[in-house]
């Protein structure tokens, strides 16, 4: 049953009490509590309503002056590229990747270089002993770097130690799944523990101005383990990708509040740790001339775009004819299998090419996985070349998006793709008909897939 509610509100801090008092229990101010008329409410709404009783907040306009946050470079250009230019003071970065991919190695290299440049760095390891981290630093040539190192898992102990002295410029937590907060029950790695530990560490970073880097485990699906809210709490999310069978590693930004997303940094795992790759195209292009093979049918070079960086990759196709009655197989590595099925359907319906009695194998050389729709035309060229055994020129790049009607549509940043191809020595390009820039290459414009087939058919 509804009842009349009488409340007393402190005019200084807004605290609400059921009875009058001379001194406010929250802000200790005297003679600031006054009775206010309240609406008739139920017991439930009186307990749970948040429409009053709080402290007023200041509202500002969008046109107020704001300073661009300063960035601290890590000394690793590829890492700075993925971060958008460097680490922002007071920001929180989450980096995830498969076990053994090189997360700890990369962060230890970055921490050592920043420490050598004069930045105070704290490296907290929850998975390895301090001696293990020292041995890795010795292998990486960072044994003399003045990094403050500790092996701990208690968030209370970590924050107490950090608050005892001047705040560091960089704090590395390896990893967040090993951290434990004694304010909650549960083992480290549970949803509540990960969320609570991350919240306390991020709050310290925001209040002290230290850049915080959290290492996160990933599930078998490649997603960062733990609650999804963890990715919402941080400012930047980086994924460290790569295959154990390949030497390259790709650091990909999927969220960045201080920069662009989909930027990548490319590394190669060497004897002395992760090495930067200034020219990623060299990892994904096959040197056919150096191998004495010359032009090969079914091989096409595609200028992919990873963020703002063009990367030239080789798309390889193999078409094997089968006897009638056999079930053909479709195998794809590094590309979308559904997209391959669509390209095959367009080639059969619009160009009259038959793949129904052929096995089709498609591979992106080097182990890179691409999702760029501009690869459609390069895949179609590789399939036509493999079917007709007519090689595409080794000095030619191909890109464009294919519609179900057979039309070749334009793609973004065509001039940037052509410029990268020209820089690497390519002389010709097969592009959509709407592309205007040449980039110094001989461009052959095709408006339909049929025009591409006519051009490649011997």
C-alpha positions in Angstrom: 0.0 0.0 0.0 1.3 3.4 -0.9 2.4 5.7 2.0 3.5 9.3 2.3 7.2 9.6 2.3 9.1 12.3 4.2 12.7 12.8 3.6 15.5 15.1 4.7 18.1 16.2 2.2 21.5 17.7 2.8 21.8 20.9 0.8 25.6 20.6 0.7 26.2 17.0 -0.6 22.7 15.8 -1.4 22.6 12.9 1.1 19.1 11.7 1.9 18.1 10.6 5.4 14.7 9.5 6.9 15.0 11.9 9.9 16.4 15.4 10.6 19.8 15.8 12.2 22.0 18.8 13.0 25.0 17.4 11.2 25.1 15.5 7.9 26.6 12.1 8.3 28.1 12.1 4.8 29.8 15.5 4.5 29.8 16.5 8.2 28.3 19.9 7.4 26.2 21.5 10.1 22.6 22.8 9.7 22.4 21.9 6.0 19.7 19.2 6.3 16.2 20.4 5.3 12.9 18.6 4.9 11.6 18.2 1.4 8.2 17.2 0.2 8.2 13.9 -1.5 5.6 12.3 -3.7 3.5 9.4 -2.5 5.5 6.3 -3.4 5.5 2.6 -2.7 8.1 0.9 -0.5 9.8 -0.6 -3.6 10.2 2.7 -5.5 11.4 4.5 -2.4 14.2 2.0 -2.0 15.2 1.6 -5.6 14.6 5.0 -7.3 17.7 6.8 -8.5 16.0 9.9 -9.8 17.1 12.0 -6.8 19.5 12.1 -3.9 22.6 12.2 -6.0 25.2 14.9 -6.5 24.9 17.3 -9.4 27.4 17.0 -12.2 28.8 19.7 -14.4 27.7 19.8 -18.0 30.0 21.3 -20.7 29.6 22.0 -24.4 31.2 20.3 -27.3 32.9 23.5 -28.3 35.0 23.7 -25.2 38.8 23.7 -25.7 40.5 20.3 -25.4 44.1 19.3 -25.7 45.2 16.4 -27.8 46.6 13.7 -25.5 50.3 13.3 -25.7 51.7 9.9 -26.8 54.7 8.1 -25.6 56.5 6.0 -28.3 57.4 2.5 -27.4 60.5 2.4 -29.6 58.9 -0.3 -31.8 57.5 1.4 -34.9 55.1 -1.4 -35.8 53.6 -1.4 -32.3 53.2 2.3 -32.4 51.4 2.0 -35.8 48.9 -0.5 -34.3 48.4 1.8 -31.3 47.8 4.8 -33.5 51.1 6.6 -32.8 52.0 5.4 -29.4 50.7 4.9 -25.8 48.4 7.6 -24.4 49.0 8.6 -20.8 46.2 7.1 -18.6 45.0 4.7 -21.3 44.3 1.0 -20.9 45.4 -1.4 -23.6 44.3 -5.0 -23.9 46.4 -7.4 -26.0 45.4 -11.0 -26.7 46.7 -13.9 -28.7 47.4 -17.6 -28.8 49.8 -19.1 -26.3 53.4 -18.8 -27.4 52.6 -16.3 -30.2 54.9 -13.7 -28.6 52.8 -11.4 -26.5 55.2 -11.4 -23.5 58.2 -11.1 -25.8 56.8 -8.0 -27.6 55.8 -6.3 -24.4 59.1 -7.0 -22.7 60.9 -5.5 -25.7 58.7 -2.4 -25.6 59.1 -2.1 -21.8 62.9 -2.4 -22.1 63.2 0.2 -24.8 60.9 2.7 -23.0 62.9 2.2 -19.8 66.1 2.8 -21.7 64.6 6.1 -23.0 64.0 7.3 -19.4 60.4 6.2 -18.8 59.6 4.6 -15.5 58.3 1.1 -16.3 56.7 -1.5 -14.0 56.4 -5.1 -15.3 54.2 -7.4 -13.2 54.2 -11.0 -14.2 51.5 -13.3 -12.8 52.4 -16.4 -14.9 56.2 -16.5 -14.7 58.7 -16.1 -11.9 61.0 -13.1 -11.9 64.0 -15.2 -12.9 62.2 -16.5 -16.0 61.5 -13.0 -17.1 65.1 -12.0 -16.5 66.3 -14.9 -18.7 64.0 -13.8 -21.5 65.2 -10.3 -21.2 68.8 -11.5 -21.4 68.0 -13.4 -24.7 66.3 -10.2 -26.0 69.3 -8.0 -25.1 67.3 -6.1 -22.5 69.2 -7.3 -19.4 70.5 -3.8 -18.7 67.1 -2.0 -19.1 66.0 -0.4 -15.8 62.6 -2.1 -15.7 61.0 -2.5 -12.3 60.1 -6.2 -12.2 57.9 -8.2 -9.9 56.0 -11.5 -9.8 52.6 -11.0 -8.1 48.9 -11.9 -8.5 47.3 -9.8 -5.7 45.7 -6.6 -7.0 45.9 -5.1 -3.5 49.6 -5.8 -3.2 50.3 -4.4 -6.7 48.3 -1.2 -6.2 49.8 -0.7 -2.7 53.3 -1.0 -4.2 52.5 1.3 -7.2 50.9 4.0 -4.9 54.0 4.0 -2.6 56.1 5.9 -5.1 55.8 8.2 -8.1 53.5 6.7 -10.8 55.3 4.9 -13.6 54.8 5.8 -17.2 54.0 2.2 -18.2 52.5 -0.7 -16.2 52.4 -4.1 -17.9 50.2 -6.8 -16.3 50.9 -10.3 -17.7 48.2 -11.5 -17.5 44.8 -10.2 -16.3 43.5 -13.8 -15.9 46.0 -14.5 -13.2 45.1 -11.4 -11.1 43.1 -11.9 -7.9 41.1 -9.4 -5.8 40.6 -10.3 -2.2 37.3 -8.3 -2.1 35.6 -11.1 -4.0 35.3 -14.8 -3.6 36.5 -17.1 -6.4 39.6 -18.3 -8.1 41.6 -16.1 -10.5 40.3 -16.2 -14.0 36.6 -16.3 -13.1 34.3 -13.7 -14.6 33.9 -11.7 -11.4 37.6 -11.8 -10.6 38.7 -10.7 -14.1 36.2 -7.9 -14.1 37.0 -6.7 -10.6 40.8 -6.8 -11.1 40.6 -5.0 -14.4 38.4 -2.3 -13.0 40.8 -1.6 -10.1 43.8 -1.5 -12.4 42.1 0.7 -15.0 41.0 3.1 -12.3 44.6 3.4 -11.1 45.7 4.1 -14.6 43.1 6.9 -15.1 43.8 8.5 -11.8 47.7 8.3 -11.9 48.2 8.9 -15.7 50.1 5.7 -16.2 49.7 3.8 -19.4 48.3 0.3 -18.6 48.8 -2.7 -20.8 46.9 -5.9 -19.9 47.7 -9.3 -21.5 44.6 -11.4 -22.1 44.3 -15.1 -22.8 42.2 -16.3 -25.7 39.7 -19.1 -26.1 39.9 -21.8 -28.8 37.8 -19.5 -31.0 40.5 -16.8 -30.8 38.4 -14.4 -28.7 39.8 -12.9 -25.5 38.8 -15.1 -22.6 36.7 -13.8 -19.7 33.8 -11.4 -19.7 33.1 -9.5 -22.9 32.8 -6.3 -20.8 36.6 -6.4 -20.4 37.0 -5.3 -24.0 34.5 -2.5 -23.3 36.4 -1.3 -20.3 39.7 -0.7 -22.0 40.6 2.0 -24.6 42.4 -0.2 -27.1 42.1 -3.8 -28.0 44.9 -5.5 -29.9 45.0 -9.1 -31.3 48.3 -10.8 -31.9 47.8 -13.2 -34.8 50.0 -15.7 -36.6 50.7 -19.4 -37.3 53.4 -21.4 -35.6 54.4 -22.8 -39.0 55.1 -19.2 -40.3 57.6 -16.7 -39.0 55.4 -13.7 -39.4 53.2 -12.2 -36.7 50.5 -9.6 -37.2 49.4 -7.2 -34.4 45.9 -6.0 -35.4 43.9 -3.2 -33.7 40.2 -3.9 -33.5 39.3 -1.1 -31.1 41.1 2.2 -30.5 39.5 5.2 -28.8 42.6 7.3 -29.6 43.2 6.2 -33.2 42.0 4.3 -36.2 41.0 0.6 -36.1 42.1 -2.2 -38.4 45.7 -0.9 -38.4 48.3 -3.7 -38.3 51.9 -4.1 -37.3 53.9 -6.9 -38.9 56.7 -8.7 -37.1 58.9 -11.7 -37.8 60.0 -14.1 -35.1 63.8 -14.3 -35.1 66.5 -15.6 -32.8 66.6 -12.3 -30.9 62.9 -11.9 -30.5 60.3 -10.2 -32.6 61.8 -8.1 -35.5 59.9 -5.4 -37.3 59.0 -6.0 -40.9 59.1 -2.7 -42.8 58.0 -4.3 -46.1 55.4 -6.9 -45.3 54.8 -7.7 -49.0 58.2 -9.5 -49.1 56.7 -12.1 -46.7 53.7 -13.0 -48.9 55.1 -12.9 -52.4 56.7 -15.9 -54.1 60.0 -15.2 -55.9 59.1 -17.2 -59.0 61.9 -15.7 -61.1 64.5 -16.5 -58.4 63.2 -20.1 -58.3 63.6 -20.4 -62.1 59.8 -21.1 -62.5 58.9 -18.0 -64.5 55.2 -17.3 -64.9 52.9 -19.9 -63.4 49.2 -20.4 -64.3 46.8 -19.9 -61.4 49.1 -17.4 -59.5 47.9 -13.8 -59.2 49.3 -10.9 -57.1 46.6 -9.0 -55.2 47.3 -5.6 -53.4 45.4 -6.1 -50.2 44.7 -3.2 -47.8 45.2 -3.8 -44.1 44.1 -0.6 -42.4 46.0 2.1 -44.1 48.8 -0.2 -45.2 48.8 -1.9 -48.6 50.2 -5.4 -48.5 50.9 -7.4 -51.7 49.9 -11.1 -51.5 49.9 -13.9 -53.9 46.7 -15.8 -54.5 47.2 -19.3 -55.9 44.5 -21.4 -57.6 44.6 -25.0 -58.8 41.9 -26.6 -60.9 41.9 -30.4 -61.3 39.5 -32.1 -63.8 37.8 -35.2 -62.6 36.1 -38.0 -64.4 32.3 -37.8 -64.8 30.4 -38.8 -61.8 33.0 -37.9 -59.2 32.2 -35.4 -56.5 34.4 -32.3 -56.9 36.0 -30.8 -53.8 36.4 -27.1 -52.9 39.3 -26.3 -50.5 40.2 -22.7 -49.4 43.0 -21.5 -47.2 43.2 -17.8 -46.2 39.9 -16.7 -47.8 36.2 -17.1 -47.3 34.8 -20.3 -48.8 31.4 -18.8 -49.3 32.9 -16.0 -51.3 34.7 -18.6 -53.5 31.4 -20.4 -54.2 29.9 -17.1 -55.3 32.8 -16.3 -57.7 32.6 -19.8 -59.2 28.8 -19.4 -59.7 29.3 -16.0 -61.4 32.0 -17.5 -63.7 29.7 -20.3 -64.7 26.5 -18.2 -65.1 28.0 -15.1 -66.7 31.0 -16.4 -68.6 30.1 -20.0 -69.5 33.1 -21.6 -67.7 32.4 -25.0 -66.2 33.8 -25.9 -62.8 31.2 -28.6 -62.0 33.5 -31.5 -62.9 36.7 -29.9 -61.4 38.2 -29.8 -58.0 39.1 -26.3 -57.0 41.9 -25.4 -54.5 42.5 -21.8 -53.5 45.4 -20.6 -51.2 46.7 -17.2 -50.0 50.5 -17.6 -50.0 52.3 -17.1 -46.7 49.5 -18.0 -44.4 47.8 -14.6 -44.4 44.1 -14.4 -44.1 42.4 -11.7 -46.1 38.8 -10.3 -45.9 39.1 -7.6 -48.5 36.2 -7.7 -51.1 38.7 -6.3 -53.6 40.2 -9.7 -53.8 37.2 -11.0 -55.9 38.8 -10.1 -59.3 42.2 -11.5 -58.3 40.5 -14.8 -57.3 38.5 -14.9 -60.5 41.7 -14.2 -62.5 43.5 -17.0 -60.7 40.7 -19.5 -61.3 40.5 -18.6 -65.0 44.3 -18.8 -65.3 44.3 -22.2 -63.7 41.4 -23.5 -65.8 42.8 -22.3 -69.1 46.5 -22.9 -68.1 47.2 -19.3 -69.3 49.6 -17.5 -66.8 48.9 -14.0 -65.7 51.9 -11.8 -66.1 54.3 -12.0 -63.1 54.5 -8.1 -63.2 50.7 -7.7 -63.0 48.5 -7.0 -60.0 44.7 -7.5 -60.1 42.0 -6.1 -57.8 38.3 -5.3 -57.9 35.0 -6.4 -56.4 32.6 -8.7 -58.4 28.8 -8.3 -58.3 26.4 -11.2 -58.9 25.5 -9.6 -62.2 29.1 -10.0 -63.3 29.9 -6.3 -63.1 33.3 -5.4 -61.7 32.8 -2.7 -59.1 35.3 -0.1 -57.8 37.1 -0.4 -54.5 38.5 2.0 -52.0 42.1 3.4 -52.0 42.8 2.2 -55.5 45.6 4.8 -55.9 47.3 3.6 -52.7 47.3 0.0 -53.9 48.7 0.9 -57.3 51.4 3.1 -55.7 52.6 0.2 -53.5 52.6 -2.1 -56.5 54.7 0.3 -58.5 57.1 0.8 -55.6 57.7 -3.0 -55.6 58.5 -3.2 -59.3 55.2 -4.2 -60.8 54.5 -2.7 -64.2 50.8 -3.5 -65.1 47.5 -3.8 -63.3 44.0 -5.1 -64.1 41.5 -2.8 -62.4 37.8 -2.0 -62.4 36.6 0.3 -65.2 35.8 3.1 -62.8 39.4 3.5 -61.5 41.1 6.7 -62.7 44.5 6.7 -61.1 47.3 4.8 -62.8 50.0 5.1 -60.2 52.6 4.8 -62.9 51.4 1.4 -64.1 49.9 0.2 -67.4 46.3 -0.3 -66.3 43.8 -2.5 -68.2 40.3 -1.6 -67.2 37.6 -4.3 -67.1 33.9 -3.6 -66.5 32.6 -7.1 -66.4 34.0 -10.6 -65.5 33.5 -11.6 -69.1 36.0 -8.9 -70.2 38.5 -10.4 -67.7 38.0 -13.9 -69.1 38.4 -12.6 -72.7 41.6 -10.9 -71.7 43.1 -14.0 -70.0 41.8 -16.7 -72.3 44.6 -17.8 -74.7 
